[in-house]
Amino acid sequence: MSTATIEESVELAIKGGCTIIQLREKNCSSWEFYQLALRVKEITDQYRVPLIVNDRIDIALSIDAAGVHVGQNDLPAKVARKIIGEDKILGVSVSNIDEAIIAQNDGADYLGVGAMYATQTKTDAQTVTIDELKKIRQSVNIPIVVIGGINKHTIGSFKGYGIDGIAVVSAVIAQNDICASAHELVTLFKQ
């Protein structure tokens, strides 16, 4: 992270063009995560950008986040949907066609497909081939966001596959100029 706080990074990323923020925190207490989520939500609300909380349905509901994102080792999407209701966004991480179809049938609003490339933010993630990504796109009709190792050098790999968005961490947050890095990725994605 190239800023002093997550909050500052979030604001700069939004100013650079990020349209959704996902808060993912694995190494703090529930109380610390709750406090951080409240501070981040103040920023996302100010810019009218949806805040999605990763894994923690309790935190997402307690701060009235826009939604929650769950992985394959979290509560099942069907259970998450029942808890958060129909008005909240539900994202689900998938890495193959079977997981994608189940997630869509269980109420996912979008899929996070990956890891597309090796990534330092999730070292245990298996990589997904472009061929599998194509099969997933052909099998579901909800938005797909690719994740894992996406940066200005790899983003071009997804042109023409019907991808609806990209999820990045270090390609923006770890850069010296977060705002410019976000803007560059948004521009490259739209081309």
N, C-alpha and C positions, 0 to 999 in steps of 0.2 A: 504494500500500500504506500502510495507516494504522498499521502496527506497525514495530518496528525490524527484525524478521526474518521470513522466510517461515515458519519453524517456529512462531513465536508466532501468526501469522495462521492457520496450519493448525489449531493447537490450539483457538483461539477459534471457528473455523468449525465444528469438530467439536462443541464444547460447545453451539453454537447449533443443531445438528441435521443437519449435513452427514453423509451416509451413505457417501460414497465421495470420496476425494481423488485428483485427477489432478495430477501434477507435470509442469509444462511449463516448460522453460527453454531458451531459444534463444541466449542471449548469454553463455555461459561455456564454459570448457574441459571436456573429458570428465572430468578429475580433479575439477574444482570441482562439476560436476553429480553425480558419484558421491558426493562427500562430503555434498553437500546432500541427496541422496536417502537416504543412510544416516540422517542426522539427522531427516528427515521421517518415515522409516519407523519410527524409535523411537517417535514420537508416535502414528502411526496404529496401530501394534501395541499400544501402551498402551491405546488406546480400542477396539481390535478393529474398526477401520475399514479396508477394503481400500484399498491404494495402487496406483494405475494410473500408469505412466510413459508420457508422451507421446513418440512417435517412437522412442525409444532402447531397442531390444530388449536391447542389451548391458547397459545400466544396469539395466533391469528384472530381467534374469536375475542380474546380479551381486549385487543386494541382496535377491533373492528376493521381489520385489514380487508383488502379487496378479495383476498383468497388465500389458498394454501397450495403447496406443491409437495407431492409425496413420491417416494421412490418405491422400488419393488420390495424393500425390506421394512417399510413403514406400514401403518394401517392400510388395509386394502382400499382401493379407490371407492368401492361401493360403500364401505363403512364411513370413509371420509366424507363422501357426498351426503350421507344420511345425517352426519353430525353438523356439517356446515350449512346444509340446506341448498336450495336451488339458486339462490341469489348471489352466492359467492362463487368466485372462479376456482376451478379445480384443475391443477396441472398434474400430470403423472409422468415420471421418468420411465422410458422403455428402451429396450435394446434389440428387440426382434418383433416380427410380425404378430406372433401369438400374444405377447404382452400388449401390443398396440391395440389389437382388436378387443381384448378383454377390457382395457382401460376405457376405450370409447364406449363399449357396452355398459360399463359400470358408472358412466356419468362424467368422464373427463371432458373438460372444455378445450384442452390443448394437450399435446404430447411434447415432452422434452426427449428428443432422440439422441442417444449418444452413449458413450463418448465417441465422437467422430475421430478424434486424435488423442494421443496421450496427453494427460493434463496433471499438473501438480496439485490442483484443488480437489481432485478425487482420484487418488492413486490406485484404488482397487477396481476402478471401472474398466469393463471390457470394451474394446473398440468395436464400432459398428461399421460395416462395409458400405460403400456407396450403393452396391447392389441391394443390400438389405434395406437401406433407406428408401430406395425406389419402390421396393415391395411394400413397405409400410405406407408410403404415400399413396400407392394404388389401392390399399386396403381400407383406409380410413378417410372420413370426410371432415375431420376436425383439424384445426391448425396444427402445424408441426414447427417446433423450434429446435434447431440443432444445437448441440452443446458439446463441449470438450475439445480444448485445443483450438478453438476458433480464434483467428487473428487476421490481420490485414493480408497475410501471405496465404492463408488457407480458405478465406471466405469465398474466393472465386470458384472453389470446388463444387459449390452447391447451386450454381446458376443452372436454370432450366429444370430443376427437380421439384418445383412447386413448394418450396420451403417458405414458411410464413414469417420466420424470424430467426434470430441468432441469440444465443445466450453466451455472455462472456464475463469473465472475471478479470484475470491478469491482463488481457489485451486492452483493458481500460484502466482498471484500478491501480495496476502496478506501473503505469506509464508516468513519466514526468509531467506531462500535460494531459490530465484526465479529460478535460473538456474537448480538446483538439482530437484526442484519440477516439473518443466516442463519436465525434462528428465525422471523422474519417471512416470509421466502420459503418455508420449509418449511410454515408454517401456511397461507399463501395457496395453495400447490400442493395441499395435502390437502383444501382446501374444495371 
